[in-house]
Amino acid sequence: MTKKALIAGITGQDGSYLAELLLNKGYEVHGLIRRASTFNTSRIDHLYVDPHDPQAKLFLHYGDLSDGARLVTLLHEIDPDEVYNLAAQSHVRVSFDEPEHTGNTTGIGAIRLLEAVRMSGVKCRYYQASSSEMFGATPPPQSELTPFYPRSPYGAAKVYAYWVTKNYREAYDMFAVNGILFNHESPRRGETFVTRKITRAVARIKAGVQQHVYMGNLDATRDWGYAPEYVEGMWRMLQADEPDDFVLGTGTPYTVRDFLVTAFEHAGLDWEKHVRFDERYLRPTEVDALIADASKAHEKLGWKAIVQPDELARIMVDADIEALECEGRPWIDQVNLEGWIK
């Protein structure tokens, strides 16, 4: 029988790559999508198949992690084998501006979905997208045994979601896992996240569209990997014999400055001529260094990051240069996706 998966957050970077992966594995994929006055499905438009086609395997449903009753209804209707909670207000700096909203979606949203799984009686495996931001001020390297010390409302909300996932696993014998993913990027990364902000600026500066990019802390050290590899790790966690929690990352430290230098040099540019400092991009409390120890995932899941941060920067620069060149081409009319969503 065809396996079914429900992805909350399917229109995001990770959700789109996960949907691709599962469809390629023969899954029937259902995605949770919030209603908006404009289409917000650009990352998954290429996966569209008319739902009237008997070969269709991807279906979208209106819903939101703030609506627990709707989640119960959808779980009853879909009866998925696997549920992936990738939905969140996921921008760390924005979480300082919208702490209540971040707590409601990123933290409480997780327990709404867990409770919906429990109340619906659906026998499924549940994946919770946890974050390296939970470690915060705890010195690297960070593994599954490292204490949490979040330094943002986002990180604190993720800690709550992490612990309720463990609690539901132990209290209700759920197959529920936490994937503690370190920073993972791609050409589909949101344009306000620092890596994509850099690579878009490089493409635009090279094309003469802009002259400068304004940055905050260049000394922050992160562990940046390639998002398509990380969704494979998510899937592997739900195929394990027993539920457990896993860190995913490259183990390679890379500063924001390192990423800047690599990105600008790849395009033949001198970053120091174009980068300007703006204190508005500083966080009230900074996280200095996040570096993964993903040895457990390698040992138990056979998962290991391949793409390293320098290669990742070059992949993203090339994609943004190509995307900018395409902006001058006529656009194909957008498919009316309203008929795709139930």
N, C-alpha and C positions, 0 to 999 in steps of 0.2 A: 504494500500500500504506500501511496505517496505521503511523505512526511509533510506536516504543516508547521509553519513558524509565524509568530506574530512579532513584529518589530515596532516598538515605540521609539520614535525618533528616526524614522526611515528616510526622511528628507534631508537629514544631516550628512556630513562627510562619512561617518562610520556606517550609518544606516544604509547609505547608497551602496557602499562597497560590500556590506554584509548581504544586502538583497541580491547583488550580482553573484556572490559566492554561493548562496543557497539555491538560487535559480539554476546555476550551473551544476549543482549537485542533485537536481531533480526535485527540489522542494516546491510546494505551493506556498507562496509568501504573501502574508497579509501585513499591511502597514497602517499604523495609526497616524492620522494627519489632522492638524488643526485647521478649522475653517478660517479663511482669510478672503479679503475682497480682491486679491490678486493671486495668481498662481504662484505657489512656492515649492514646485516639484522639479525644478530645473536639474537637480543632481540625478534624478531617476527617470527623466523623460525618455531617455534612450532605451529604457526597459519596457516601455509601454507596448501592450498588446490589447486590442479591443476586447473587453471582457465578454463580448458575445462570441468570440472565437473559442472553439472548444480546446484550443491549445494554450489559452491564457493561463498563466500561473501566478500572476501578480495582481493583487487586489488592494485597494485603499479604502479606509473607513474613517469617517469623521469621528474624532474623539479627542480627549485631553486628559492628562494626568490629574487635573483638578476636579474631574467628574467621575467619582468612584462608581456610581450606578451605571454609567455608560460602559465602564470597563468590565463590570460583571456581565452585562448584556452581550458585549462583543466576545468575551471568552466563551460564553455559552454557545453563541452562534458559530464561532470559528473552530472551537475545540482543538487548539494547537498542541503539537507535541513539544514545541520549544517556544519560550517567550524571552525576548531580549529587550531589556529596559535601557535604551540609549538616550532617552529623552531627558532634557535638563535645560536650565539656563546655564550655559557652560562657559561663559566668559568671566574669568577671574576678576579682572578690573571692574567690570560692570556690576559684579556682585556686591561691591562696596557701595554702589549707587542705588542698587535695588536689592537690599538684603532680605526683605520680607518676601518678595517675589521669588528670589533664589531659594530661600528655605522652603517655600510652598511647592515649587516644582521639582527642585533637585533633591530635597529631603523628603518631605511629606508625600510627594508624588510617588516615591518608591514604595512606601507602605500602603498607599492606595492600590497600587498594582499588585503587590503581594497579597493584600487582603482580598482583592478581586479574584485572584487565583484560588485562594483558600475557600471563599464563599461559593464560587462557581462549581467547585468540585472537579475541575479539569485536572487530569493527571498529566502534568507537563514538567519540563525542566526549565528552570528560570535563571537567566543571566542578568546580573546587576553590574552596570558600568561604574566601577569605582575609579579613583583617580590618585595619581602620585601627589596631588595637592594636599591630600590627607596627611602626608608626612611633614609638610611645611618646614618647620625650623629644626627638625631632627636631622642630625648630620648624615651624609651619604657614606657608603652606598645603602640603599633601602631595600629591604626584602619583606616577605610576608610576616616576619617576626619583629620588624621595626616598629616602635611605638609611634602613634599618631600625634602630631602637634600642628594642626591646621592654622594657617595665617590669613585666612580670608573667610567671608561668609560662604563662599562656594565650597571651600575645603571643609568647613564645619558641616555643611549640609551633606556633603558626600560621606563624612564620617557617620552621620546619623543613618544614611541609607545603607552603608556597609554593615552596621551593627544590627539593624532590623532584618537585613537579609540573613545574617547568621542566626538571629533569634528565630525567624520563621523556619529555617532549616532544622534547628534543634527542637523547637516547640511542636511543629506540625509534620516533622519527617518529610519536608520538601526537599527535592533535588534543586537546591538554590546555591549559586556560586557567585563570588565576587571576582571580577577581573580588574586588578589594580594596574591600569595601563598608564605608563609614562607618556610624555608628549609624543603624539604621532600625527604626522602632517601629510599633505598631498596637494596636488593642484585643485582639489575640491574643498580645501580648507576655507573657512569663512574669511572674508577680506579684512576684517578688523583684528584677526589674530596675528601675532607679531611676525611669524614666518611668512605668511601670505602677504601681509602688509609690506614686508621687505621685498619679496620677489615681484609683486605688482609694481612697486616703485621702481625697481631696477628696469623692468620692461618699459615703463613709461618714460623714465629718464633717458634710456637708450634711444627711444623713439622721438625724443624732444618734446614730449607732451607735458612733462613737469621737470623741475630743477632740483627740488629738495624733498627729503622725507624726514619727518620729525619723530624722534625716538625718546624713550625714557631710559631705564637702567640697562646699560650695555654689558654689565659684568655678571648678570644672573646666569647661572650655569644650568643647563637642561640636558635631558636625554631624549633626543629627537629621532624618531623612527618613521617608517613609511606605513601609512594607514592600511593599505590593502593586506599587508602581512599580519597586522594586528587583529583584523576581523577573522582571519584563519585561526588565530589563537582563541578568540571568543568561542568559535564553533567547537574547537577541540575540547574546551573545558566542559561543554555539555555532552560530549561523547564519552567522557571518562566513566569508569565503573562506579566511582563514589564522588559525591560533591565535595569540592574543596575550593580554596581561594588561591589565586595565582597572580604574581607580578609579571608584567611583560615590559620589556625595554631592551635597548641595545647595550647598555652598560658603558657607553661612550660619553664622557663629559664634553659639552660644547657650549660656549657662551654665546649670548646674543651677538656680541662683536664678531666672534668666529663665523657665525652664520652670515652676518653682513658682509664680511670680507670675502667669503667664498662666493656669495651671490653676485656681488659687484664685479669681482675679478672674472667670473665666468662670462660676464657680458662685456668684458674689456673696459670696465669703468673703475675709477678711483673713488672708493666709498667716502673718504674724508672730504672730498669736494662737495658732496651732496647730502650728508647726514647732519642734521641739526638736533640739538637737545631741547626737549620741552617737558618741564616738570609735571605737567598735567597727566603724563603717561606713567608717572610713578605710582606705586601702590602705597596706601597708608602703612601697611606692614608687608615687607618683602620676603620672598622665599629665595634664599641665596643659591642653594644647590640641590638638585634632584638627579640622582644617578641610580639606575636600577641594578639590582642583583636578581636576574631572572633565571638563576640556575635550576630552581625547582620546576619551572615550566619546561625547561630543556630536558630535564631528567624524566619527568612524569608524563609530559605531553608530546615530547619530541619537537617542541617549538623553539625556534631561534631566529632573532632578527638578522636579516641579511643586508639590507640597505642601511648604510651608515649616514650620519648627518651631512657630511660634505657632498656625498652623492645625492642625497635628498634635496639639498639646496639647488644643485644643478638641474635636477628633474623639474623642480618647481619654477625656476627661472625660464627654462626652455618652454614650459607649458604656458607661462604668462606672456612671453614674447609672441608665441604663436597665437594665443587668444587675442592679443591686441591687434595683430595683423588681420585677424578674421573680422574685427569690428567694422572694417570698411566694406565687407561683403554683404550682399543682400541677405536678409534673414528669411528663412522659411517660415510661413505662417504657423503659429503655435497650434498644436492639436487641442481641441476642446476637451479638456480632461474631466469636465464635470460628469460625463457619462462613465468615467472610470472609477468614481468614488461612490461607495454605498453608505 
